[in-house]
Amino acid sequence: MRSILFIIVLISLSALSYAQSRKDSIYSYTIEHHLVERNLLRPAFLQRDSLMSYGDIRVIYQMDRGGFRKAQQAYKGVSTSLQANGFNRLGKFLLGAKFTFNTIQEDSLANSLRSGLEDLSTYYPYANKSGDYQRQNYQLNASLTYELTHSIQPFIQIDYHRHWSAGTVDPRLKSNRFTFKAKPGITLNFSKSTLGVYGIIGHADENVSLLYKNTDFQSSNLYPDRIYYMNYGYGTVRQKDSTRNNIKYDKYRGLGFQYLSKFYGWHTKAEFEYQQYHNTNQKYSKKSVLYSTPLAIYDQNTISFFADAVKYNGDRGQQLFILEGEYNKGADGNELTTGSLNKVNYKVSTLSLTGQYFKLWDRHREVAKELGFLVAYYAENRKDLLQAVDFEVGQLRFEPSLRLYLQKGRTKLIQFLLATYAAIPTKITLDYNPLSISTFVQNVVFGDYYYYRTQYLGAKLGFEYKDHFWGNNLAFYGKLDLRNSLGTVELKDNIEPKFLAIGSRMNMEIGIRLSL
């Protein structure tokens, strides 16, 4: 594994170190920046691009804060990130790489003693005590393509992710997760189109443990918010389960397609991907002589896609359509609930669809304008058969936006963003057994029920200043996203939450981007 990681690092450094000459418009305008970043780790698209190289390095600070949030979301989160992206052509080789390192600090997070990387899966501990959490992520993604012939180009993509999380109050979470995926494939070039086909194979290991520093919190029932529970579904729980140490062994399998062509003047790119995720939960590691069959499993099928279509008309306008979506369907098996890994207690499905349209015009004049519009739909359904919980939600969001680009001289560009949005619930239903209400239902399910029932309005403001320094483009930018819940929450007599999402929430981002 260390040798594979070393190869990925070499690819990353090679792609960035040679990424030099390119058009300034890629660093300036949202549409072209989106298209280049979409190509970065997709060889079928990248090898048809006219760009010879590209690269940027970013330092980003983000803060998310406010009471209008879901029950398993922190009141405040602060993230500091370093990102490096790039690609380059070296003879018959095409290299693309993306590196991300970040540290995250979360304040006042409850009911979620887990990493949160696979947030639809079950079998994890939780406690009602809110506390602070620290997390780190190291991610390396790299692709390597070889031009065997003009028509046939094999490639491989490697995804590496190392994560750890730690809590600061009893019960204290400690989680270490490692994920590795390989995507070997081939690109086929035809006269007017390109087709890419690839497979997905990967695995992940995660070690989750709970620690108590205060023995009174560990052994006494006098502190109910310090008692931890194991969540075995979406309401089925067990208090002080003996499984304070859990080892997860996961597998990933899948298949993907990439397609590029041109229809009636529109340059189109599309990708379709199917992935199977199989999660197992063990009390002992594979290295132990006590290792045996899993205590619980979770299987999830994911279908994701996107399609981009762009049209260039000079100063008359550049247009971009984006359509993307994802569908997840999962189910568990747990010997501690149903008595068999083949009997299902927990079921979940989610659907997200997003459509976007952008139009840019006057890009070669002193002031360029860009109008955008977004429509997004999200639906979720979770069921816990033993607790008779059936939770189903739907939400629709609309977001118009305006960007202005002020060109000063040949290298200086100032960008302004203004966007407003509104979210409305389209469906919200909750059924449960009133004679058997667990702490999870009270603390999480009831809270999220009122969150999704609430309408909210929001606004985004953005600013970016870009100029030429030391032979490269340097940009300073900031973004502010404010949302506020509407109306008064009317509590139902039979749905009384321990946590209620009210008020507002703010997301702020500032950063520096050096384009190579």
N, C-alpha and C positions, 0 to 999 in steps of 0.2 A: 504493500500500500504506500509506503514512503517513496518508492521509486515512481509510482504513478503520480503522486502529488508533486514530486520534483519535476516531472515532465510537464505537468499543467503549469507550474510556475514559470518554466522556461518559455512555454508558449505565450503566457501572459506578457512576460517581459519583451519577447520578440515582437509581439503585435504592437505593443505600445512604443517601443524604442524606435521603430521605423515609421510610425504613423506621423507623416509630416505634411506634405503638400496636399491642399484640398481647397474647395470653394468656400468662401466666407459665408455663403447663404446657409450652409448646413448648420453653422453655429448660431445663425440669426433667427431663422423663422421656424415656427412650431411645426408646420407641416413637414418640412424636409428633415428636421431633427427627428420627428417621429418615425419617418420612413427609414432613416439610417439606423436608428436603434432597433427597429424591427428586424432589419437584415442581419444584425451583428452576429448572432449565433445560429443563423439559418443558412447553410451553405447553398441551397437551391436558389435563394434570392441573392446572396452576396456575390456569387461568381458571375451573375449577370449585371451587376452594378458597374457603372463606368468609373467609380471612384477607385483610386489605387490604394489609398490608405486613409485611416481615420483614427483619432485617439483623443481622449480627454481624461482628466483627473478632477475629482470633486471632493470637497470637504463640506459636509452638511450637518447642520444642527436643527433638530425638530423638537417641538414641544406640543403635546396634546393634553388639554386640561378642561374639566368641567363636569357638572353633575348630570348632564343629559347623556346617559350612556347605558349600555347593557349591563346586566348583573355581574357578568364575569369579565368586566373591563375595568381597568384601573382609573381612579379619578384623575391621575396625572401620570403622564409618561414623557420621558426625555430621552432622546436618541442622538448620538454623535456618530457620524459615519464617514468612512473614507472609501471612495469608489474610483476604480480605474477601468476604462473600457477602450477597446481598440481592435483594429484589424489591419492586415497588411498582406500584400502579394509578394511572394518570394519565389521567382521562377514558376514552377508548376505547383507550388504549394500556396494555399490560402489559409492564413491563420486569423482566428478571431478569439477574443478572450474578454472576460469580465471578472473583476475581483471586487469584493465588498467585505469590509470589516466594520462592525458597529458594536457599540455598547448601549444598553438600554437600562434605564432606571425607572421603575414603576412605583407609584405611591398610592396606598389605599386600594389594594386589590384583594378581593375576597372570593371564596367559593371556587377557586381554581388553582390547585396545587399541581401544576403541570407546565410543560414547555409551551403548549399551545400551537405547535407546528402542524399537527394533524387534528384540527379542532372539531371535526365531526365524529371522531372515534370516541368510544366510551372506555370504561375501566380505568378510572383515575381517582385519586383522593381529593377531598376538598374540606375546608373548614370555614365557618362563618367569620372568623377573625380576619380583619383586613390588616394588611401589612405591606412592607416595602420589598421589592424584588429587584435583583440585578441579573441581567442577561447579556450574553455575548454571542456573536455570530461571525464565523469565517466562511466565506463562500467563494469558490473558484469555479467558473464555467468556461470551458474552452472548446473550440472546434478546429479540426484540421482536415483540409480537403486536398486531394491530389488529382491533378488533371491527367488521368490515364490517356484519354483521347478527348477531343472537343465534345463528343457526345456522351461519354461515360466518365463520371468523376466520383470515385468512392470517398467517403468521409466518416469521421467519428467525432462525437461530442461527448465530453466528460463533465459531469456535475458533481461537485464535492461540497459538502456542508458540514461544518462542525459547530455545535451549539451547546451552551451550558446555561442553566438557570439556578439561582439560589435565593431562598427567602431569608428574612432577617428576624422574624418573630415565630414563636412556637405555635403550631408545628411548622418546622422549617423544611421547605422543599430543597432538594438537591437533585438536579437532573443533568445528565450528560448524554448527548445524542450525536451520532455520526451517521451521515447519509452519503451514499455513493451510487451514481447512476452512469451507465454508458449507453450511448445511442449510436450504434453503427448504422450506416446507410449508404445510399447511392443516389447520385443525381443524373438524370437523363435529359439531355438537351435535344430538342426538336427544332425545326425551322422557325416556328413562331411561338414556342412555349417551352417551359421547363417543368419537369416533374421530379420531386424528391421523395424517396421512401426510406423510412428508418424504423428500427426496432428499439425497444426500451427494456433494459434489464438493470436491476439495481437491488440494493439491500440497505437496511438501516438497523443500528443497534442503539438502544437507549437504556440507561440505568437510572431508575427513579427511586428515591428514598426519602423518608420523613425522619426528622430528628427533633428531640426535645432537649433543651438545656435546663429547663425547670422541671424537676420531678413531680411537683404538685400539679402542674398543667397536664403532665403525662398520665398520672394515675387517678386524679380526682375528677368527679363529675360536677364539682362546684363551679367550674368555669365552662359553661356550655359552648361558648364561641371558640374555645381551644380544642374541643373534641373534633377529631377528624373522622370522616366517613369515606367509604369507598363507593363511588358512583358506578353502578353496574348497568346503567341504561339512561333513561331520562326521567328518573324518579325512584327507581329501585336502588336502595342504598343499604349499607350495613355499617353499624357504628363500631368504631375501633376494631376494624377488621385486622386480622393478624398479618395481612400482607402490607407491612410498612416498607418492604423492599420489593420492587417490581422490576423485572427485566423484560424489555420488549425486543423482539426480533421481527423485523418487517421485510417484506419482499415487494418489489415493483416489477411489473411486466406490462408491455404495451406495444403499440404500433402507431406510426404517424405518417402523414402525407403533406407535402408542400407543393404548391402549384403556382406558376407565374405565367401570365400571358397578357395580350393586349386586345381589347374589344372596343371598336368604334372610337378610338382615340383615348380610351381609359386604360391606364396601366394597372393591372390587377395582380394582387398577391393573396393567396389563401392558404390556410393550414388547418388540418383536422388531426386530432390526436385522441387515442383511446388508451386508458391506463387502468390496470388492476392493481389495487393496493391490498396486501394481506398482512394483518397485524396479529401477532401472538404475544401473550403475556405469561411470563414464567416466574416462579418463585426462586429458582436457582439458575445460574448461568450454564452455558453449554460445557464449561470447563469443570463443573462440579459432577461428582459421581451421583448426586441426588437429582440431576436433571432428568425430567420426564416430559410427558405430554403437557400441552398448555392448559392453564386454568381457564383462559378465555381467549377468544379470537374476535376479530372484526374484519370484514371484507367490504371493500368499496370499489365501485366502478365509476370512472370519471371520463366524460366525453367533453372535450373543449375544442373550440374552433375560433378562427377570426378570418375576416376578409377585408382587404384594403383596396380602394380604387381611387386613383389620382389622375387628374387631367391638367395639363399645362397649356395656358393660353396667354403667356406673356403678361403684360400689364392689364389685359382684360380680365384676368382672374385665374388663380390656381385653386382647384377644388379637391377636396379629399372626403371620401366616405369611409367610415369604419363601422363594421358590424362584428361583434364578438360575443361569445357566450360560453357557459359551462354548466354541465349537468352532473350531479353526484347522486349516487344511490348506494346506501350502505346498510349492513345488517350484522348483528353480533351473534355469538354463541358463548355461553357461560355455564360452566358446571355448577357454580355456586348459586345460580338463579333458576335455571330450567333443568339442571341436572345432566345436561348433555351439550356438547359443542355443536351438535346438529340441530338444536332447537333454538329458535330465534325469540328474543325478548325485545330487543331494541332495533328500530328501523328509522332510517333518516333519508331524506331526499332534499336536494336544493337545486334551484334553477336560477341562473343570472343571465340576462340578455342586455346588451348595451349597443345603441346605435348613435353615431356621431357624424356631424357634417361640419366642415370648415371651408371657408372661402377667403382667399387672400388676393388683394389687388393693389395696384400702384406700388409694387415691390421695388421698382427701380426709381421711384421718386423719393422726395425728402420725407414724406409721411406715407407709410403703408398701413392699410387697414385689414383686419381679419375678423370675420364674424364666425361664430360657432354655435352649435346647438347639440345638446345631448339629451337622450331619453334612455332611462335605465329601468329595468324591471327585475325584482328579486322575489323569489318564493321559497318557502322552507316548510317542511313537514317532518315532525319528530313524533315517534310513538314509543311508548313503554307499555308492553302488553300486561305485565304483572301489576302495574300500578294503574292501568286503564287510562294512561295519559295520552292524549292525542292533541298536539299543538300544531296549528297550521297558520301561516302568515303570508301576506303578499304586500309588496310595496312598490310604488311607482314614483319616479323622480324625473324632473324636468330642469334643464340648466342651459339658458342662453348665455353667451359670453362675447366680449369684444376685446380685441387686442389692437394697440396702436404701436407702430414702430417708427421712431424718429431717427432718421439717418443724418449724422453730423460728420461731414467729410467722407473720407474713403474707408475709415476703420471704426469710427465711433457709432454705436447704435444704442438707443434707449428704448426700452419696451415697457408698456403699461398694460395691465390686465384688469378687467372688471367683469365679474360673473355673478349672477344670482341664481338660486335654485329653490325648489320646493319639493317636498316629499309627502305623499299621501298614502295611507293604507288602502289597499284594495280588498283585502280579506284578512280576518283575524278571528279564529275560533280556538277554544280550549275546552276539552273534556277531560275529566279526571274523576277518580273515586273519592268522594268527600269523607268516606270512613277510613281512608288510609292515605293521609297526606304526610309525605316525608319532608325533612328539612330542605331537601333539594328543590322540591316543588314550591315550597314557601319562599325560599331565598332566591332561586334562579328562574323557574318557570313563570311564577306569578309576576316577577319583576320585568322579564322580557315581554310578557303579554302586554303590559301597559306601555312599554317602550315602543312596540310596533303599532299600538293603537294611536299613538300621538303623531299629529301632523307637525311639521317643522319647516321653517324658512331659513335660508342661509345666503351668505355673500362671500365672494372671494376677491381679494385684491392682490395684485402682483406688480413687482417692479424689477427690472434688470438693466444693468449698465455694462456695456461691453466695449472694449477698446483693444488696440494692438500694443502689447508690451513684450519686449525681449524676443521679437520675432514670432510670438504666438498670441492667440486671442485669449484675453482674460476677462471673465464676467463675474460681477457681483450681483446677487439676486436675493429677493425676499418674497415670501408668500404669506398671506393671512387668510384663514378660513374661519368664519364665524357662523354658527347655527343656533337657532333659538326655538324651543318648543312653543306650540300655539295652544291657547285655550287652557281650561282648568281640567285636571284629571279627575274624573268621577269614578270613585272606587265602587266595585260591586261587593255586595255583602258576602258572597261565597268565594271571592278572589281577593284576599287581603295579603299583600306582599310585605316582606320584611325590608325590601329595598324598592324605592320608587325613583324612576328617571324623570327629573324635572329640571327646568332652568335652561342653561345654554352650554355650549361646548366650543372651544377654540383650538384651532390647529395652526401653529406658526412654523415656518421654515425659512432659514437663511443659509446661504451657501456661497462658495467660491468655485468657479469652474475654469480650469485651464485647458484650452483646446490645443492639441499638439499638431 
